[in-house]
Amino acid sequence: MATACSSLPDRPPRTYFGRRQAQTKRQAEATKRKHQVSSGAPPAKRRNEISSLSAKETIDKETPRTFKGSAHKTFPPKTYLDSTGSGRQEKPCIKTSSLFKNNPEIPALHRAVVKQAREQVFSPEAFQELDLHPHLISTINTVLKMSSMTSVQKQSIPVLLEGRDALVRSQTGSGKTLAYCIPVVQSLQALTSKIQRSDGPYALVLVPTRELALQSFDTVQKLLKPFTWIVPGVLMGGEKRKSEKARLRKGINILISTPGRLVDHIRSTKNIHFNRIQWLVVDEADRILDLGFEKDITVILNAVNAECQKRQNVLLSATLTEGVTRLADISLHNPVSISVLDKIWDQPNPKEDASTQLDSFAIPESLDQHVVLVPSKLRLVCLAAFILQKCKFEKDQKMIVFFSSCELVEFHYSIFVHTLSCRSGAPTSEQLPSASWPLKFLRLHGNMEQEERTSVFHEFSHSGTGVLLCTTLRSCKSSKEKSGYLKFSALEALHRREDHTFLKDVAARGLDLPHVTWIVQYSAPSSPAEYIHRIGRTARIGCHGSSLLILAPSEAEYVNSLASHKINVSEIKMEDILAVLTKDDCFKRRQRGAQKSHATGSQEIRERATVLQTVFEDYVHSSERTVSWAKKALQSFIRAYATYPRELKPIFHVRSLHLGHVAKSFGLRDAPRNLSVSTVKKKASLKRPDPRRKTRNKHHFVLAEVLHSEYSSGLEAGGTKGGKQGKQWGFQVAPSKPGPRRE
Ligand SMILES: Nc1ncnc2c1ncn2[C@@H]1O[C@H](COP(=O)(O)OP(=O)(O)OP(=O)(O)O)[C@@H](O)[C@H]1O
């Protein structure tokens, strides 16, 4: 796509060049740029073009001809906002095409207001009121420093102490770990024949990831302080099997494991026996299924059933999916179903209640959810403005921004650090908002070295402020062992043990980081469950938090999709976010002769957004490397976009993306044409574009080729999560012999 290079209000008269001369020059320039872009080289600075201009003026004067990039003119150099940190310079200027022209209309959001499922996090009851060993109570009070129970703990612990099976469903960050750990420890310490280490496992706890395994281990270990004869242990990928075997041989009484690693041991270790198992706990059941562990769970259930029938089974989950219900059907015996939803949620019709609950998710009451509709071209400036608004101009804000891929995280980290934060190499204070608090950016994704990841967690966790840019599970490359969760306490445990190898597969989903005030979803999640788990990183255990979902106008329908799962989001207007740019004059447009623009109101906001966009574009086009990064990030964005599950395709379909506009949100002045790959032409031709849409935009076709080329490079194709995996579901557990149960 040709960059929109508009006529300028303050440019010299058209006679500056002869018409023919100008045309020839334009063509030569365009060919040169095209060649450079397609070869991966940075485009030549358009020395003869004009720099950032008033958005309003752009809108007024831009003509279809100029939008096609055929109106480049030569102008004298002028002052511009430099992104390299060297301050304002006299330099030839690069024009930023209008951010506010040719955008799709932002639709009015007509979302149905739904009654959101709510949970009371804390109950007024103290742990003392439970029938627990006094030493266990004092350990909870003094070691864990907790006094009152959360609602899920209040409901679950007595039921489990009675010996019942349970399906526990409660919102993120509500204290589910202790809800099962306390009853397990209480019951095992009370056994009349005292447990011997060599007895092997009495309790088996399955968790989806290594980090959760470590976190649960950490909690159990603390609770066991007064009961030293009970030995906890953890098995997970990343540790040497040999040393795990040795530990199994010595004996582990409360065994916490990821499913994959336990199956490894079931198949290869003679020392693993389940004949004394009294507890089988499946924590984060939804996540276990999400990660594709259903076959492993089947193997484990079969192995345990073969050796032991008399046990208590517990399934815990933040979301109640069809898979979780099926797993509950086969693993729980006459379970008590515990769901900590408010009375407001009670429906008069029990049938409706069951089906609605299956599709609905409890969200912490202290969590405010928002959505903003932003045209593709404006996504980057809008995100930057929001970060500035919250983390620069407001105090004590800590934000996590979710992206759909590692490349996206790297790209945005780099561009923000170099243009917005106050680190070395970043713009000088003259260019940055004058106010307030320094911006600190951190990033975390699955392609980072483990040590760096660990230190990022420490830094972000201990910091009272900061912006963490991270990926979600969907974006990680490895398959089964890609971990969705990282709990900070587990990291601390790891750090203490100076063993970072465990965390090799950590992805940045499900962080348990304290005091996060904002969650921003820059890429929409692929399922309501994912949405819940992302926003669940804030407003944990009663704290207040907010979330923002950034959608394109064409994706507005997603709000209704969320509403159908009883998720309520309220709209923030893009202009209100961009308005923050008026707080600092560094975003003020300077006209020729260093005169400041006197625009006001929305015109001023648009001008300033354009200035910020120019800063980004200057940064991206400052070197071959940065252009290439931006292109990679764009490619990766499109690839991720293609992986939305089938049911969301009507909302998120790559063919509805305007490549030129999307490229703009990567600071690219031109949509990279060289993304299309000839090897996939065959596939592309299979899906002929609708002739009725022929004139709509040629970029759509290029886009299709881009996507196919990504698939042909061996990268994961889209739609598996919602489609294939969903269908795969089906447990085949060996029939368990009827036996006495603890009821
Ligand atoms: N009774 C309590 N009082 C105070 N803090 C608690 C209590 N119970 C748990 N917590 C703390 O709340 C935080 C969240 O607990 P936990 O990780 O068990 O929640 P969760 O429901 O498993 O969350 P998620 O579903 O997101 O994994 C932890 O830091 C934990 O230490």
The ligand as a Gaussian input file, in Angstrom:
#p B3LYP/6-31G(d) Opt

LIG

0 1
 N       -7.872000     -16.841000      53.491000
 C       -7.005000     -16.085000      52.841000
 N       -6.673000     -14.874000      53.316000
 C       -5.785000     -14.089000      52.671000
 N       -5.155000     -14.436000      51.534000
 C       -5.439000     -15.623000      50.994000
 C       -6.379000     -16.520000      51.619000
 N       -6.440000     -17.633000      50.851000
 C       -5.593000     -17.460000      49.816000
 N       -4.989000     -16.244000      49.881000
 C       -4.023000     -15.675000      48.919000
 O       -4.737000     -15.331000      47.733000
 C       -3.949000     -15.507000      46.575000
 C       -4.702000     -16.311000      45.551000
 O       -4.864000     -17.612000      46.010000
 P       -4.856000     -18.843000      45.008000
 O       -3.689000     -18.749000      44.094000
 O       -5.049000     -20.081000      45.801000
 O       -6.163000     -18.487000      44.186000
 P       -6.832000     -19.328000      43.034000
 O       -8.279000     -19.304000      43.312000
 O       -6.166000     -20.660000      42.919000
 O       -6.492000     -18.390000      41.770000
 P       -6.328000     -18.813000      40.207000
 O       -7.596000     -19.495000      39.821000
 O       -6.124000     -17.522000      39.484000
 O       -5.119000     -19.683000      40.174000
 C       -2.674000     -16.190000      47.027000
 O       -1.648000     -15.236000      47.036000
 C       -2.991000     -16.670000      48.443000
 O       -1.861000     -16.657000      49.281000

